[in-house]
């Protein structure tokens, strides 16, 4: 084999390696670690939410302190090491069993489990619907600050129906729980 022929083969091989790598990366065959880092930041979480009402909701709507405690675990994210999150909120709203929640806007902060402080500020619009006796609360909006900043997010909470007879008592409905999904894209 001539020196010129060998030199041309080495040059062609060097040119082919980056093209082959780019093709593998684009096809997802380069492996999960490479594609996750090259992909868009995203998260998909499931979990639970517990809401406390003080005073309890009755048939008559009244100003009520609402304390929300949400746990998102597990989470699948494109950020290495981020596997769970939590959020807490306290607010006052006029609520009753016949008017448990109204559409509106707000801000929620997710605290990510990552070994150090990492948060996401979620500016949302809330809609409320019913599926049978279950209350479905959907939050849609944008992560405005922190981890996943600039990405859109949708959080859906399905509140488990409470015993309607509690609404007729003096104590009323003092808590509610449900399942949560969160998707950030």
Backbone as CSV, one residue per row, in Angstrom:
resi,resn,N_x,N_y,N_z,CA_x,CA_y,CA_z,C_x,C_y,C_z
1,UNK,0.856,-1.155,0.000,0.000,0.000,0.000,0.907,1.224,0.000
2,UNK,0.545,2.198,-0.815,1.374,3.392,-0.923,1.109,4.317,0.253
3,UNK,2.044,5.206,0.516,1.918,6.185,1.588,0.756,7.124,1.329
4,UNK,0.538,7.478,0.072,-0.566,8.360,-0.291,-1.899,7.688,0.000
5,UNK,-2.035,6.402,-0.321,-3.270,5.657,-0.096,-3.552,5.529,1.398
6,UNK,-2.530,5.226,2.213,-2.673,5.121,3.666,-3.065,6.469,4.255
7,UNK,-2.451,7.531,3.810,-2.753,8.872,4.293,-4.198,9.244,3.997
8,UNK,-4.705,8.886,2.815,-6.091,9.186,2.456,-7.071,8.411,3.334
9,UNK,-6.745,7.156,3.663,-7.625,6.351,4.524,-7.682,6.931,5.935
10,UNK,-6.558,7.357,6.486,-6.525,7.959,7.822,-7.337,9.246,7.824
11,UNK,-7.173,10.073,6.790,-7.926,11.321,6.694,-9.421,11.045,6.616
12,UNK,-9.827,10.070,5.820,-11.242,9.723,5.690,-11.788,9.178,7.011
13,UNK,-11.010,8.381,7.714,-11.449,7.842,9.002,-11.638,8.961,10.009
14,UNK,-10.705,9.909,10.048,-10.826,11.046,10.972,-12.077,11.869,10.656
15,UNK,-12.396,12.032,9.410,-13.581,12.798,9.015,-14.862,12.031,9.339
16,UNK,-14.817,10.719,9.283,-16.015,9.910,9.504,-16.397,9.812,10.972
17,UNK,-15.441,9.860,11.897,-15.727,9.688,13.332,-16.704,10.744,13.831
18,UNK,-16.488,12.053,13.599,-17.480,13.026,14.080,-18.849,12.840,13.442
19,UNK,-18.895,12.476,12.170,-20.181,12.245,11.512,-20.898,11.054,12.122
20,UNK,-20.179,9.983,12.395,-20.762,8.805,13.016,-21.273,9.141,14.417
21,UNK,-20.483,9.885,15.188,-20.886,10.280,16.537,-22.153,11.134,16.491
22,UNK,-22.201,12.089,15.570,-23.389,12.946,15.435,-24.615,12.122,15.058
23,UNK,-24.438,11.145,14.183,-25.564,10.293,13.788,-26.055,9.466,14.962
24,UNK,-25.138,8.909,15.750,-25.529,8.121,16.920,-26.222,8.987,17.956
25,UNK,-25.705,10.189,18.183,-26.294,11.093,19.158,-27.713,11.462,18.743
26,UNK,-27.902,11.757,17.489,-29.231,12.124,16.991,-30.215,10.975,17.036
27,UNK,-29.734,9.752,16.925,-30.630,8.603,16.917,-30.934,8.087,18.313
28,UNK,-30.214,8.572,19.331,-30.407,8.085,20.695,-29.572,6.857,20.992
29,UNK,-28.790,6.365,20.035,-27.994,5.163,20.258,-26.708,5.445,21.019
30,UNK,-26.403,6.706,21.268,-25.175,7.031,21.974,-25.315,6.756,23.462
31,UNK,-26.515,6.432,23.931,-26.715,6.094,25.334,-27.495,7.173,26.052
32,UNK,-28.131,6.806,27.173,-29.005,7.728,27.869,-28.283,8.934,28.452
33,UNK,-27.054,8.771,28.952,-26.364,9.905,29.555,-26.088,10.982,28.512
34,UNK,-25.737,10.580,27.310,-25.432,11.565,26.280,-26.697,12.245,25.790
35,UNK,-27.755,11.513,25.551,-28.963,12.122,25.014,-29.642,12.994,26.065
36,UNK,-29.593,12.634,27.349,-30.212,13.458,28.379,-29.509,14.801,28.476
37,UNK,-28.197,14.816,28.379,-27.476,16.069,28.474,-27.671,16.909,27.226
38,UNK,-27.845,16.270,26.084,-28.030,17.017,24.849,-29.481,17.461,24.696
39,UNK,-30.421,16.846,25.459,-31.845,17.138,25.306,-32.270,18.370,26.073
40,UNK,-33.557,18.648,26.006,-34.162,19.787,26.678,-34.384,19.429,28.143
41,UNK,-34.163,20.401,29.034,-34.454,20.172,30.442,-35.927,19.860,30.600
42,UNK,-36.248,18.784,31.313,-37.641,18.427,31.513,-37.790,17.602,32.780
43,UNK,-39.037,17.507,33.254,-39.332,16.720,34.451,-40.725,16.121,34.314
44,UNK,-40.886,14.938,34.873,-42.166,14.265,34.933,-42.260,13.627,36.311
45,UNK,-43.196,14.111,37.126,-43.291,13.666,38.522,-44.704,13.213,38.854
46,UNK,-44.808,12.320,39.819,-46.087,11.949,40.415,-45.943,12.071,41.921
47,UNK,-47.060,12.189,42.617,-46.976,12.301,44.069,-48.341,12.492,44.694
48,UNK,-48.331,13.123,45.872,-49.553,13.338,46.636,-49.610,14.779,47.133
49,UNK,-50.837,15.222,47.423,-51.037,16.546,48.001,-52.040,16.427,49.136
50,UNK,-51.752,17.089,50.242,-52.650,17.144,51.391,-52.998,18.615,51.616
51,UNK,-54.293,18.904,51.780,-54.758,20.272,51.996,-55.540,20.304,53.305
52,UNK,-55.201,21.277,54.171,-55.921,21.468,55.433,-56.727,22.760,55.358
53,UNK,-57.950,22.742,55.899,-58.839,23.899,55.889,-59.130,24.316,57.325
54,UNK,-58.959,25.620,57.655,-59.206,26.122,59.009,-59.915,27.462,58.921
55,UNK,-61.188,27.556,59.320,-62.037,26.468,59.805,-62.423,25.530,58.669
56,UNK,-62.968,24.388,59.034,-63.381,23.409,58.043,-64.449,23.956,57.107
57,UNK,-64.483,23.434,55.889,-65.491,23.868,54.910,-66.860,23.295,55.291
58,UNK,-67.862,24.166,55.265,-69.240,23.756,55.527,-70.099,24.161,54.325
59,UNK,-71.408,24.083,54.470,-72.289,24.458,53.377,-72.262,25.963,53.101
60,UNK,-71.830,26.737,54.075,-71.740,28.186,53.924,-70.292,28.584,53.644
61,UNK,-70.041,29.274,52.539,-68.685,29.730,52.217,-68.256,30.804,53.212
62,UNK,-66.992,30.725,53.644,-66.451,31.700,54.592,-64.941,31.792,54.407
63,UNK,-64.319,32.880,54.886,-62.855,32.983,54.795,-62.204,31.793,55.505
64,UNK,-61.292,31.139,54.790,-60.682,29.902,55.282,-59.188,29.940,55.037
65,UNK,-58.426,29.579,56.062,-56.980,29.424,55.887,-56.746,28.056,55.244
66,UNK,-56.012,28.050,54.123,-55.739,26.820,53.377,-54.239,26.560,53.439
67,UNK,-53.877,25.372,53.911,-52.461,24.980,53.973,-52.266,23.782,53.057
68,UNK,-51.372,23.933,52.070,-51.120,22.904,51.064,-49.737,22.308,51.313
69,UNK,-49.658,20.978,51.286,-48.383,20.276,51.429,-48.309,19.220,50.333
70,UNK,-47.417,19.429,49.364,-47.292,18.511,48.243,-45.946,17.812,48.220
71,UNK,-45.966,16.538,47.886,-44.759,15.715,47.757,-44.748,15.099,46.363
72,UNK,-43.694,15.365,45.606,-43.542,14.808,44.264,-42.409,13.794,44.293
73,UNK,-42.780,12.529,44.263,-41.783,11.460,44.333,-42.446,10.180,43.855
74,UNK,-41.977,9.624,42.742,-40.696,9.882,42.082,-40.819,10.938,40.990
75,UNK,-39.658,11.476,40.610,-39.543,12.384,39.477,-38.501,11.831,38.523
76,UNK,-38.827,11.857,37.265,-37.855,11.541,36.221,-37.527,12.867,35.557
77,UNK,-36.251,13.265,35.610,-35.863,14.554,35.054,-34.632,14.396,34.172
78,UNK,-34.394,15.440,33.400,-33.197,15.462,32.566,-31.998,15.997,33.331
79,UNK,-32.182,16.361,34.598,-31.093,16.874,35.423,-30.588,15.740,36.311
80,UNK,-29.341,15.336,36.166,-28.810,14.234,36.981,-28.991,14.500,38.477
81,UNK,-29.475,13.495,39.202,-29.616,13.578,40.649,-30.925,14.160,41.142
82,UNK,-31.731,14.759,40.278,-33.016,15.330,40.704,-34.068,14.241,40.596
83,UNK,-34.536,13.751,41.756,-35.469,12.623,41.767,-36.771,12.904,42.507
84,UNK,-36.870,14.053,43.194,-38.068,14.345,43.986,-38.159,15.855,44.219
85,UNK,-39.348,16.295,44.627,-39.569,17.708,44.941,-40.693,17.809,45.965
86,UNK,-40.823,18.991,46.546,-41.904,19.265,47.489,-42.345,20.712,47.313
87,UNK,-43.546,21.020,47.764,-44.032,22.394,47.762,-44.994,22.580,48.920
88,UNK,-45.040,23.789,49.445,-45.956,24.156,50.510,-46.509,25.537,50.186
89,UNK,-47.770,25.732,50.521,-48.414,27.033,50.337,-49.392,27.260,51.476
90,UNK,-49.536,28.509,51.866,-50.570,28.900,52.814,-51.257,30.131,52.233
91,UNK,-52.577,30.093,52.202,-53.338,31.212,51.663,-54.680,31.286,52.365
92,UNK,-55.361,32.398,52.179,-56.718,32.555,52.702,-57.657,32.766,51.521
93,UNK,-58.754,32.030,51.515,-59.737,32.127,50.435,-61.124,31.904,51.023
94,UNK,-62.127,32.408,50.350,-63.510,32.177,50.755,-63.952,30.862,50.124
95,UNK,-64.143,29.856,50.994,-64.450,28.504,50.526,-65.633,27.923,51.278
96,UNK,-66.307,26.994,50.627,-67.363,26.204,51.238,-67.478,24.912,50.455
97,UNK,-68.200,23.966,50.961,-68.349,22.682,50.271,-68.954,22.833,48.880
98,UNK,-69.817,23.837,48.698,-70.429,24.047,47.392,-69.525,24.884,46.478
99,UNK,-68.545,25.571,47.053,-67.596,26.404,46.312,-66.178,26.102,46.822
100,UNK,-65.663,24.890,46.552,-64.394,24.498,47.176,-63.158,25.210,46.638
101,UNK,-63.180,25.632,45.400,-62.010,26.290,44.819,-62.447,26.983,43.546
102,UNK,-61.870,28.121,43.314,-62.236,28.872,42.116,-61.030,28.993,41.196
103,UNK,-61.271,29.197,39.902,-60.149,29.442,38.993,-59.403,30.707,39.422
104,UNK,-58.135,30.791,39.063,-57.351,31.964,39.429,-55.907,31.833,38.974
105,UNK,-55.080,32.720,39.461,-53.648,32.706,39.148,-52.852,32.722,40.445
106,UNK,-51.588,32.363,40.347,-50.745,32.372,41.526,-49.326,31.952,41.215
107,UNK,-48.570,31.792,42.279,-47.168,31.381,42.164,-46.925,30.267,43.174
108,UNK,-46.234,29.245,42.736,-45.887,28.098,43.577,-44.393,27.855,43.417
109,UNK,-43.730,27.482,44.504,-42.290,27.185,44.448,-42.061,25.713,44.723
110,UNK,-41.400,25.048,43.774,-41.006,23.656,43.957,-39.601,23.620,44.536
111,UNK,-39.404,22.814,45.567,-38.082,22.616,46.187,-37.605,21.230,45.768
112,UNK,-36.548,21.197,44.943,-36.059,19.944,44.365,-35.066,19.264,45.276
113,UNK,-35.158,17.948,45.373,-34.199,17.137,46.133,-33.019,16.852,45.206
114,UNK,-31.905,17.549,45.467,-30.761,17.417,44.575,-29.437,17.473,45.362
115,UNK,-29.482,17.497,46.689,-28.264,17.542,47.488,-27.872,18.959,47.886
116,UNK,-28.498,19.960,47.262,-28.311,21.364,47.625,-29.613,22.084,47.306
117,UNK,-29.719,23.344,47.709,-30.949,24.089,47.475,-31.150,24.346,45.982
118,UNK,-32.228,23.835,45.440,-32.607,24.082,44.052,-34.112,24.262,44.022
119,UNK,-34.562,25.374,43.476,-35.989,25.650,43.434,-36.420,26.013,42.013
120,UNK,-37.722,25.958,41.797,-38.352,26.436,40.564,-39.553,27.268,40.975
121,UNK,-39.673,28.473,40.432,-40.837,29.313,40.670,-41.802,29.110,39.510
122,UNK,-43.024,28.693,39.833,-44.046,28.338,38.844,-45.157,29.376,38.892
123,UNK,-45.270,30.209,37.855,-46.379,31.164,37.723,-47.482,30.461,36.936
124,UNK,-48.670,30.342,37.544,-49.693,29.486,36.954,-51.052,30.164,36.842
125,UNK,-51.873,29.564,35.988,-53.307,29.814,35.924,-53.983,28.521,36.354
126,UNK,-54.942,28.629,37.279,-55.623,27.451,37.841,-57.018,27.338,37.263
127,UNK,-57.358,26.123,36.810,-58.725,25.823,36.392,-59.242,24.678,37.249
128,UNK,-60.550,24.628,37.385,-61.181,23.629,38.243,-62.273,22.917,37.458
129,UNK,-62.288,21.602,37.545,-63.339,20.824,36.901,-63.691,19.639,37.803
130,UNK,-64.718,18.916,37.413,-65.146,17.744,38.180,-65.166,16.531,37.278
131,UNK,-64.752,15.412,37.833,-64.847,14.121,37.162,-65.592,13.223,38.138
132,UNK,-66.897,13.087,37.936,-67.715,12.402,38.932,-67.688,13.231,40.200
133,UNK,-67.364,12.611,41.317,-67.285,13.324,42.588,-65.902,13.908,42.843
134,UNK,-64.912,13.554,42.027,-63.545,14.047,42.227,-63.402,15.471,41.701
135,UNK,-62.612,16.263,42.405,-62.294,17.628,42.001,-60.947,17.595,41.278
136,UNK,-60.897,18.081,40.045,-59.669,18.101,39.257,-59.199,19.550,39.168
137,UNK,-58.012,19.822,39.695,-57.446,21.166,39.668,-56.229,21.123,38.746
138,UNK,-56.244,21.957,37.712,-55.159,21.976,36.736,-54.458,23.322,36.798
139,UNK,-53.150,23.270,36.964,-52.308,24.464,36.980,-51.465,24.446,35.704
140,UNK,-51.552,25.505,34.894,-50.724,25.592,33.695,-49.987,26.922,33.723
141,UNK,-48.740,26.908,33.271,-47.974,28.144,33.268,-46.530,27.929,32.883
142,UNK,-45.676,28.784,33.445,-44.270,28.817,33.088,-43.409,28.817,34.335
143,UNK,-42.280,28.124,34.256,-41.271,28.217,35.313,-40.533,29.526,35.053
144,UNK,-40.680,30.485,35.963,-40.142,31.829,35.743,-38.771,32.046,36.348
145,UNK,-38.344,31.153,37.235,-37.061,31.345,37.904,-36.557,30.005,38.425
146,UNK,-35.239,29.852,38.472,-34.634,28.661,39.052,-34.492,27.517,38.065
147,UNK,-34.451,26.302,38.601,-34.302,25.098,37.801,-35.468,25.001,36.810
148,UNK,-35.196,24.716,35.570,-36.168,24.615,34.479,-36.736,25.978,34.062
149,UNK,-36.069,27.072,34.409,-36.547,28.420,34.064,-36.809,28.546,32.566
150,UNK,-37.957,29.135,32.231,-38.334,29.343,30.848,-39.153,28.206,30.244
151,UNK,-39.301,27.114,30.963,-40.053,25.963,30.453,-41.511,26.045,30.887
152,UNK,-42.386,25.420,30.104,-43.795,25.379,30.470,-44.042,24.193,31.407
153,UNK,-45.060,24.345,32.246,-45.371,23.299,33.215,-46.877,23.117,33.322
154,UNK,-47.270,21.877,33.589,-48.666,21.538,33.867,-48.681,20.642,35.097
155,UNK,-49.456,21.048,36.094,-49.625,20.239,37.300,-51.109,19.944,37.438
156,UNK,-51.439,18.656,37.636,-52.833,18.242,37.784,-52.990,17.544,39.126
157,UNK,-53.943,18.039,39.918,-54.239,17.436,41.215,-55.656,16.878,41.154
158,UNK,-55.811,15.616,41.486,-57.110,14.968,41.556,-57.430,14.750,43.026
159,UNK,-58.326,15.583,43.562,-58.698,15.492,44.971,-59.720,14.370,45.166
160,UNK,-59.434,13.516,46.118,-60.328,12.401,46.452,-61.592,12.986,47.096
161,UNK,-62.763,12.548,46.680,-64.002,13.098,47.251,-64.073,12.871,48.762
162,UNK,-64.551,13.890,49.469,-64.751,13.760,50.916,-66.190,13.335,51.193
163,UNK,-66.434,12.945,52.412,-67.780,12.550,52.816,-68.672,13.798,52.815
164,UNK,-69.662,13.884,51.943,-70.481,15.095,51.858,-71.259,15.383,53.140
165,UNK,-71.492,14.372,53.968,-72.216,14.609,55.224,-71.403,15.480,56.181
166,UNK,-70.062,15.500,56.027,-69.233,16.355,56.876,-69.542,17.835,56.658
167,UNK,-70.008,18.190,55.474,-70.328,19.586,55.174,-71.445,20.124,56.061
168,UNK,-72.310,19.245,56.526,-73.443,19.660,57.350,-73.107,19.718,58.839
169,UNK,-71.875,19.361,59.217,-71.484,19.406,60.629,-70.872,20.765,60.964
170,UNK,-70.770,21.072,62.257,-70.154,22.330,62.685,-68.663,22.360,62.314
171,UNK,-67.995,21.221,62.437,-66.551,21.166,62.134,-66.289,21.245,60.633
172,UNK,-67.155,20.657,59.838,-66.998,20.679,58.390,-65.878,19.783,57.895
173,UNK,-65.477,19.997,56.667,-64.386,19.228,56.044,-63.087,19.941,56.381
174,UNK,-62.228,19.289,57.155,-60.992,19.935,57.613,-59.776,19.586,56.768
175,UNK,-59.903,18.583,55.892,-58.749,18.236,55.049,-59.214,17.500,53.801
176,UNK,-58.311,17.470,52.842,-58.543,16.771,51.590,-57.199,16.293,51.066
177,UNK,-57.196,15.163,50.379,-55.946,14.639,49.822,-56.198,14.199,48.389
178,UNK,-55.103,14.076,47.654,-55.237,13.626,46.284,-53.921,13.271,45.658
179,UNK,-54.001,12.894,44.394,-52.806,12.526,43.638,-52.385,13.709,42.761
180,UNK,-51.098,13.746,42.456,-50.522,14.866,41.714,-49.673,14.343,40.564
181,UNK,-49.747,15.021,39.430,-48.781,14.828,38.355,-48.211,16.196,38.003
182,UNK,-46.942,16.231,37.661,-46.292,17.466,37.226,-45.465,17.141,36.003
183,UNK,-45.648,17.938,34.947,-44.860,17.784,33.750,-44.272,19.133,33.368
184,UNK,-42.961,19.165,33.198,-42.257,20.374,32.770,-41.581,20.043,31.447
185,UNK,-41.876,20.830,30.412,-41.274,20.589,29.091,-40.650,21.853,28.548
